[in-house]
Each structure stands twice: as structure tokens, then as C-alpha cells.
Amino acid sequence: MIADIAERLRENIQKVIVGKPDIIDLALIAVLCEGHLLLEDVPGTGKTTLAKTIAASLGCSFRRVQFTPDLLPSDLTGIYYFNQKEQEFEYRPGPLMAQILLADEINRATPRTQSALLEAMQERQVTVDIATHNLPRPFLVMATQNPIELEGTFPLPEAQLDRFLMKVTLGYPDEASENAMLLRFERTDPLDTLESVVGPQDILQMQESIRTVRVEESVRQYIVNVCRTTRLHDDIMLGASPRATLALYRTCQARAALNGRDFIIPDDVKQMAPHVLTHRLVVNPQTRLRGRVPEDVVKEVVDTVAVPVDVA
């Protein structure tokens, strides 16, 4: 069932997004895991368009916030205001109370505002004054960010990066895809007429279903070994957290379900590890000076950790 619905979602999203099938699958995996997605690349590569297309395809309530240096935490969480007619304080919800939040250019906001997302992303609730409000489900933050080298950006703190299920880089389209994009957007924007394929209840059911995907003991141990190896690596100052181990486990289950399988294979782990682990690792200064980046370490770990055999 999940594979069939996923195929319908792929086809719908590809009406707008050209030539990014792998990126679309990763976004669907984030949806199935009810995890948050960080989209990073230079401006103009389609990060915002991808987020809006996925939201439209899922039929969920959607809000977009443009992160700027003057954005306040209350601009996200909402405020209590005094209703003179009712003579009492009332809560005015912020954009965080939507099912899908597009946090556009998240690293242009100050660390104080970035941190306002932490409670919502992990606990799926917001606290305003002394009151706590539960967020609707499913709840997904899709954040876009420009590379940190660009002017006017603030690095995301490690605690917030760890709450993103995956980080995905879109990259430039190839020549054929870029040409097809021009033809598709020549007269109209296909996003304007895009219809939803599933609803919130369908998504919640799929999120429950992926938890039934079987994981053999040897593959589960393989996932643990990959994550633990990052903590012991000489080039890493901060390795993968236990939250990262659980994220890798869940994303592998979702990838198996998308491909029509009810069990995980080691290739699922190899494919998901770079997207789940890279943004959570902090390399030490000496390694950084040698030009080594977390992507290199994750590739080395995946290549060196023993792979289980005879998994079915």
C-alpha cells in the first residue's frame, strides 16, 4: 500500500519538480518518519518550490515563514493578547501551529529565534508564557538554508541540527532537466493547479505502517555499529547521537516500504547514512584544516564497517 501511494505522490510532485527523483524520495521518507528536513543549497535551486509542492501534494495545512535577522520567537509560536470585547487573554496561534511549516532561509535568523523551533521540532508542542499547546499531526518542518559561507547567515546550533532527520542538497539540474523546466514553466506555474494526492489521516496511517517493517538482528547491529564508529573516529569531535541512530533506523524502514519491501537490507543503511548522519557530525579543527568534511568521514565509515550477509 505504501509503495502504491508513494508512486502517486512521486508522479504528482514531478509535475512541478523536474529531474530530482532521488530528492523526492528522500522528502517522502522524511514524511513517513514524521521527521524534519533540512534543504541546503545556493539560492535558486528549487528548495522552496520543493517544499511547497510536497505540502500541496499531502493536503495538509501549510504555513511559510521567511526567516530574517529581526524575526522574533513569538512570530513563530504566537502570542497571548487581551481581547477587550471578552475581557480576557486569548491565544493567537503562530505559524508553528500548521501541519507543515516551511522555514525559508532558516540560517538568516538569529540563534535566539532558531532555538524557538527546538521544542516544536522535538516535543511537537509550543510553550507561550506558561501555557503549552500541542501541535497538529502530522507535523513537519521543512527548512531551507543557504551555505554558511554566504553573507548574512548564522550557523545552526548542533542541538537544532540534531533534530533534523535528514539534510539534503539539491544541486543544479542537468542540461536536459533544465531545458524541460523551461518548457514546463513557459506559460503557467504548475504549482498553482497542483492537487493533493493523500490526506493527513492517510499519512498518519502510513507512519504507523512503516514501524512494522522487519529488521533482522544483524542489520540492527549494523546500524548501531555505523553510528558508534562515528563517535570513535579520530577525525570527529562530536559523533552521531542516539537520536541519530534511531533516525537511521526509521529512515531505513521507510526506504524499504517505499520500495515495496517489508524488511530492511544493508543497502538501505548505506544509502540513508550520508543523509542522516553528515549534518550531525562535527569534525575537529585539524581535520578541517586538511580539507576533510563530515561527508568524507561518513563514506569512510560506511565503507569500513562490516556488512551483514544473508539478510532476507
Secondary structure, DSSP 4 states (H G I P E B T S, - for coil): -HHHHHHHHHHHHTTTS-S-HHHHHHHHHHHHTT-EEEEE-STTSSHHHHHHHHHHHHT--EEEEE--TT--THHHHEEEEEETTTTEEEEEE-GGGSSEEEEETGGGS-HHHHHHHHHHHHHSEEEETTEEEEPPSS-EEEEEE--TTSTT--PPPHHHHTTEEEEEE-----HHHHHHHHHHTSSS-GGGG---SS-HHHHHHHHHHGGGSB--HHHHHHHHHHHHHHHH-TTEEE---HHHHHHHHHHHHHHHHHTT-SB--HHHHHHHHHHHHGGG-EE-HHHHHTT--HHHHHHHHHHHSPPP-S--
